[in-house]
Every structure is written in structure tokens, then in C-alpha cells.
Amino acid sequence: MRQLSSERRKWLAFGLRVARLMLKGPHQTPFLVRRSYDRLAPGYDQAWTNHMRSRSLQMLDRLAPPENATCVDLTCGTGYVTGELARRTGGHVTGVDSSAGMLAVAREKHGHGCLFVQADAVDYLRSLPAHSVDVITCAWGLGYTRPWLMVREMARVLRSGGRAGIIDNTLFSLSGVLWASVLAFAEQPEVLVHVMQVRFLPAGWCLAFLMRMAGLAVLATWDGAKTYHVPDGQTAVARLTDTGAGAGFEFAADDLHREPVFRRFAEILECRYPAEQGIPITHRYLAAVGRKP
Ligand SMILES: C[S@@+](CC[C@H](N)C(=O)[O-])C[C@H]1O[C@@H](n2cnc3c(N)ncnc32)[C@H](O)[C@@H]1O
């Protein structure tokens, strides 16, 4: 009985801490996400692009961008999808991202065929005239932005017959692994200094709904998952930070406690999963392709 009440107290303290941090402004999420991506940019293609390449290509195949199309690739990162758009269309392709580090890699790898701009994705769309672009993509970045504004602006900026393709992690991506991090912080809520305020959508139907609301015809929508296993908790934490899956989250604890709390996170992961199978890391994703009538 006594143990139950101390457990309840722990969760109450954690809940209050999270609520207080969420209510306290100004929110640092965009700044922390940028800081993470600036740091991990040099190894990003190795850690993430190679792993999810087939899923990004599937979205582009279904999008079927026409030759000579004017394209904008939002949250372009290191420019893999941007480069593919240029290769497939031969048109004028612009990549937009908020991280200078990611853009430096993009310019090095794809700068010959594409233009890269540092900007917030929604702000950039707002700066474009209506009916001015043939193809707009956003791969693996929608949840960091304001999804409804993004989709609405995409619909405004597209020309009639123009196409939008979006693929992103869902709200439930990595849920097993992230639950272990919640348990680690619940043990010492006072070390939590930032709560990430991201807006990942729950599933493809939700993205399709936003597209329809914005006036786009939905040509395809789908969901999927990709799992890999890592041998231990430290590798799992390293993968989360190197792939960007934990972008911003790496600054959740104060400087003094960051290392111990992430060590505890790794320990909890190892306790939850049998060593012989390794720790599963599952990226759940959603995608949709729309067309402006
Ligand atoms: C997971 S990466 C995706 C990169 C690339 N599109 C790909 O397919 O691998 C997410 C990217 O979104 C960018 N990002 C996050 N918030 C943004 C925002 N508000 N505006 C523009 N870019 C943003 C990050 O800097 C990062 O490069």
C-alpha cells in the first residue's frame, strides 16, 4: 500500500513537471531540433537515409513528378529527396531546411542540380505566390512543423494539377523505446528541463484528411513500419541521437544529469528486452500523395 502511494507520488511529480515545462514559454523545440540536426548532419545519411531510402523512394514513385517540374522539397535535410527530384524531373528544384549543418551537407552532395535555402518550412511556403509550383515534397519532417499550416500552404502554392508528397514518422514511431525514456525521467523528474513539443500525426488517414480539408485530391495514402535490432541500450540511445529520431530530445535533461539519465534509459531498455533478441527499434510511418484539382 505504501509502495503504491510512493509510485503514485512519483508519477504525479513527473506529470506536474511535464505540465509546468509545457506551459512555460518561450518554447525551445525548434531551436533544440536545429541544434541536434546541426550536430548530427555529417553522419545523417549513413544513419538514416540509407536505412529509410526505400520508403522515401516509394513516396517519390507514387508521386510521379513530371519532367521539367518546378519542385520544392521542404525539410530537405541533407538533400537526398531533393537530389532525386532533380534527377527525375530535370526541373528547377529548391530544398528548404532550418538547419545550416544539414544544408551544408546537401549543398556538397546535391548543390550542382538544386538550390538550397535556409528557412522555416511554413515561412518559406508563405513567401511563395499562389499557383507557382508543380511539385512539393516533405520527407520525414512534417511533425517538426505545424502540419495543418504546411498542408494548407502547400495546397495554396501548388499549380492546378500540381502534386504534393509527404512521408513522416507517426506519433507512435519508436513508442517502445521512448516509453523507456519516460520511465528514466519519471525516476528523477527534477532533471527534466525541456519537453519536446512536436506534432507527429497518428496515421496516414489523418494526413489524407488534412489534404482533403486543404482542397487536395488524395491519390494514395499508406502506413508502414520498419524494425531493426540493436545489441544493447547504449547502442539504442546512440542510434536515436545519430538518426535524428531523438532530435532535440537529447537536451531534455540538464547538462549535469544528461549522461546519467541516458545511461539509466539504456539500462531500462536492456531490462525490458531479452538480450538474445536485442532491442527492437521500430519506425512507424505514414505517407500520402495528393493532387491539386
Ligand atoms: C528527419 S530530417 C529529414 C531530412 C530529409 N528530408 C530526409 O528525407 O532525410 C528532418 C529535417 O527537418 C528539418 N526541420 C525541422 N524543423 C523544420 C522547420 N520548421 N522548417 C524547416 N526544416 C525543419 C531538420 O533540420 C531536418 O533536417
Ligand as a Chemical Component Dictionary entry (heavy atoms), coordinates in Angstrom:
data_LIG
# 
_chem_comp.id                   LIG 
_chem_comp.type                 NON-POLYMER 
_chem_comp.pdbx_formal_charge   0 
_chem_comp.three_letter_code    LIG 
# 
loop_
_chem_comp_atom.comp_id 
_chem_comp_atom.atom_id 
_chem_comp_atom.alt_atom_id 
_chem_comp_atom.type_symbol 
_chem_comp_atom.charge 
_chem_comp_atom.model_Cartn_x 
_chem_comp_atom.model_Cartn_y 
_chem_comp_atom.model_Cartn_z 
_chem_comp_atom.pdbx_ordinal 
LIG C1  C1  C 0  14.419 13.658 -40.325 1  
LIG S1  S1  S 1  15.156 15.007 -41.157 2  
LIG C2  C2  C 0  14.572 14.725 -42.815 3  
LIG C3  C3  C 0  15.583 15.128 -43.849 4  
LIG C4  C4  C 0  15.270 14.691 -45.283 5  
LIG N1  N1  N 0  14.041 15.248 -45.771 6  
LIG C5  C5  C 0  15.249 13.203 -45.453 7  
LIG O1  O1  O 0  14.458 12.712 -46.254 8  
LIG O2  O2  O -1 16.062 12.509 -44.846 9  
LIG C6  C6  C 0  14.169 16.352 -40.628 10 
LIG C7  C7  C 0  14.670 17.682 -41.142 11 
LIG O3  O3  O 0  13.679 18.662 -40.848 12 
LIG C8  C8  C 0  14.348 19.881 -40.587 13 
LIG N2  N2  N 0  13.410 20.770 -39.902 14 
LIG C9  C9  C 0  12.889 20.637 -38.672 15 
LIG N3  N3  N 0  12.026 21.631 -38.411 16 
LIG C10 C10 C 0  11.996 22.409 -39.521 17 
LIG C11 C11 C 0  11.277 23.575 -39.878 18 
LIG N4  N4  N 0  10.400 24.138 -39.046 19 
LIG N5  N5  N 0  11.487 24.115 -41.088 20 
LIG C12 C12 C 0  12.368 23.568 -41.948 21 
LIG N6  N6  N 0  13.082 22.452 -41.668 22 
LIG C13 C13 C 0  12.889 21.870 -40.470 23 
LIG C14 C14 C 0  15.550 19.441 -39.777 24 
LIG O4  O4  O 0  16.571 20.412 -39.759 25 
LIG C15 C15 C 0  15.953 18.159 -40.508 26 
LIG O5  O5  O 0  16.895 18.416 -41.491 27 
# 
loop_
_chem_comp_bond.comp_id 
_chem_comp_bond.atom_id_1 
_chem_comp_bond.atom_id_2 
_chem_comp_bond.value_order 
_chem_comp_bond.pdbx_ordinal 
LIG C1  S1  SING 1  
LIG S1  C2  SING 2  
LIG S1  C6  SING 3  
LIG C2  C3  SING 4  
LIG C3  C4  SING 5  
LIG C4  N1  SING 6  
LIG C4  C5  SING 7  
LIG C5  O1  DOUB 8  
LIG C5  O2  SING 9  
LIG C6  C7  SING 10 
LIG C7  O3  SING 11 
LIG C7  C15 SING 12 
LIG O3  C8  SING 13 
LIG C8  N2  SING 14 
LIG C8  C14 SING 15 
LIG N2  C9  SING 16 
LIG N2  C13 SING 17 
LIG C9  N3  DOUB 18 
LIG N3  C10 SING 19 
LIG C10 C11 SING 20 
LIG C10 C13 DOUB 21 
LIG C11 N4  SING 22 
LIG C11 N5  DOUB 23 
LIG N5  C12 SING 24 
LIG C12 N6  DOUB 25 
LIG N6  C13 SING 26 
LIG C14 O4  SING 27 
LIG C14 C15 SING 28 
LIG C15 O5  SING 29 
# 
